Amino acid sequence: MGPLGPRVGRARVHREPDSLRIEVSVKFWELTSVCRTEPHLLQRLADNPEWSTFLEWSRDINELLRRQDREKLDAEVPDEAVLHVLEASRAKYHVSKGHVRVGRLGPDDRVLSSVEVVRLYGGSFLEEVNEYGLARIPDHGGAPTAGSW
């Protein structure tokens, strides 16, 4: 448990009087990786001048990766920017048998959007699902999971 409450993946859970809020905590390289099948989504960073640096970096992502520019690649993207980019994603994820998958396992799968996965588990988790096709839902001793919300 961190100083801000229990952790869910890389997301931080904040307990407030009447709500539960999760910071999505996404690194720049994770956002670009999550958007690799929908690269046009990164253009949504142009919608807010405060995100222009990330938009510029996204246009130069191959060079940043080649140089392994950790300062830029590991920079935290503001939650609002991540959610704004991902809310236009058409990707769907399927929850069943303790995993989140890119493909459907059965008719009773719970379907989640990219935004929902990031809000529940964080950007690292979503990137892992996209990279490997599935990821086990973390057990956090009472912290919310996809099946409990």
C-alpha positions in Angstrom: 0.0 0.0 0.0 1.4 3.4 -1.0 0.9 6.7 0.9 -2.1 7.5 -1.3 -3.9 4.2 -0.8 -3.8 0.8 -2.3 -2.2 0.4 -5.8 -3.9 -1.3 -8.7 -1.2 -2.1 -11.3 0.6 1.2 -11.7 -2.6 3.1 -11.0 -3.0 4.8 -7.7 -6.3 4.4 -5.8 -7.5 7.5 -3.9 -10.2 7.1 -1.3 -12.3 10.2 -1.0 -15.4 10.7 1.1 -18.0 9.7 -1.5 -16.0 8.3 -4.4 -13.1 6.2 -5.6 -10.8 7.9 -8.1 -7.9 6.3 -9.9 -4.9 8.2 -11.4 -4.0 6.4 -14.7 -0.2 6.9 -14.5 0.9 6.4 -18.1 4.4 6.9 -19.5 4.7 8.4 -22.9 6.2 5.2 -24.5 3.2 3.2 -23.0 0.7 5.6 -24.6 2.4 5.4 -28.0 2.6 1.6 -27.7 -1.1 1.3 -26.8 -1.9 3.4 -29.8 0.3 1.5 -32.3 -2.7 -0.1 -34.1 -4.5 3.3 -34.0 -1.7 5.9 -34.4 -4.1 8.6 -35.5 -5.3 8.7 -31.9 -2.1 10.5 -30.9 -3.2 13.5 -33.1 -5.8 14.1 -30.4 -3.0 15.6 -28.3 -3.3 18.6 -30.6 -6.6 19.4 -28.9 -4.9 21.0 -25.9 -1.9 23.3 -26.2 -0.6 22.0 -22.9 0.0 18.6 -24.6 1.9 20.0 -27.6 5.2 18.6 -26.4 3.8 15.0 -26.4 2.3 15.6 -29.8 5.7 16.7 -31.1 7.4 13.7 -29.5 4.8 11.3 -31.0 5.8 12.5 -34.5 9.4 11.6 -33.7 8.8 8.4 -31.8 10.9 6.1 -34.0 14.0 8.4 -33.4 13.3 8.5 -29.6 13.1 4.7 -29.5 16.2 4.4 -31.6 18.1 6.7 -29.2 16.4 5.2 -26.1 15.7 8.8 -24.9 14.5 7.7 -21.5 13.8 11.3 -20.3 11.1 11.6 -23.0 10.0 8.0 -23.3 9.5 7.6 -19.5 7.8 11.0 -19.1 4.4 10.8 -17.4 1.5 11.9 -19.7 -1.2 13.9 -17.9 -4.2 11.8 -17.0 -6.5 14.1 -19.0 -4.4 13.7 -22.1 -4.3 9.9 -21.8 -8.1 9.7 -21.3 -8.7 12.2 -24.1 -6.6 10.1 -26.6 -8.0 6.8 -25.6 -11.7 7.8 -25.5 -11.6 7.7 -29.3 -10.1 4.2 -29.4 -12.2 1.5 -31.0 -10.3 -1.2 -29.2 -12.3 -3.5 -27.0 -11.0 -5.8 -24.2 -12.6 -8.9 -22.7 -12.6 -9.8 -19.1 -13.1 -13.4 -18.0 -11.4 -16.0 -15.8 -9.2 -13.5 -14.1 -7.7 -12.1 -17.2 -8.2 -9.1 -19.6 -7.8 -10.2 -23.2 -7.7 -8.6 -26.6 -9.9 -11.3 -27.9 -13.2 -12.7 -26.8 -13.1 -16.0 -24.8 -16.8 -16.6 -24.4 -20.2 -15.1 -24.6 -20.2 -14.0 -20.9 -17.0 -11.9 -21.2 -17.3 -8.4 -19.8 -16.3 -5.9 -22.5 -14.2 -2.9 -21.5 -12.9 0.1 -23.5 -9.3 1.2 -23.4 -10.3 4.0 -21.0 -11.9 1.5 -18.7 -8.9 -0.7 -18.6 -6.5 2.2 -18.0 -8.8 3.5 -15.2 -9.0 0.1 -13.5 -5.4 -1.1 -13.9 -3.2 1.6 -15.4 -1.2 2.2 -18.6 1.4 -0.5 -17.9 -1.3 -3.1 -17.6 -3.0 -2.0 -20.9 0.3 -2.0 -22.7 0.9 -5.6 -21.4 -2.5 -6.8 -22.6 -1.8 -5.3 -26.1 1.7 -6.7 -26.2 0.9 -10.3 -25.1 -2.8 -10.6 -25.9 -3.8 -11.0 -22.3 -2.8 -10.1 -18.7 -3.8 -11.5 -15.4 -5.9 -9.2 -13.3 -3.8 -8.3 -10.3 -4.9 -9.4 -6.8 -4.7 -6.4 -4.5 -6.3 -7.7 -1.3 -9.6 -5.8 -1.5 -8.7 -3.1 -4.0 -11.2 -2.9 -6.8 -10.8 -5.1 -9.8 -12.7 -5.3 -13.1 -15.1 -7.8 -11.7 -15.9 -5.8 -8.5 -17.0 -2.5 -10.0 
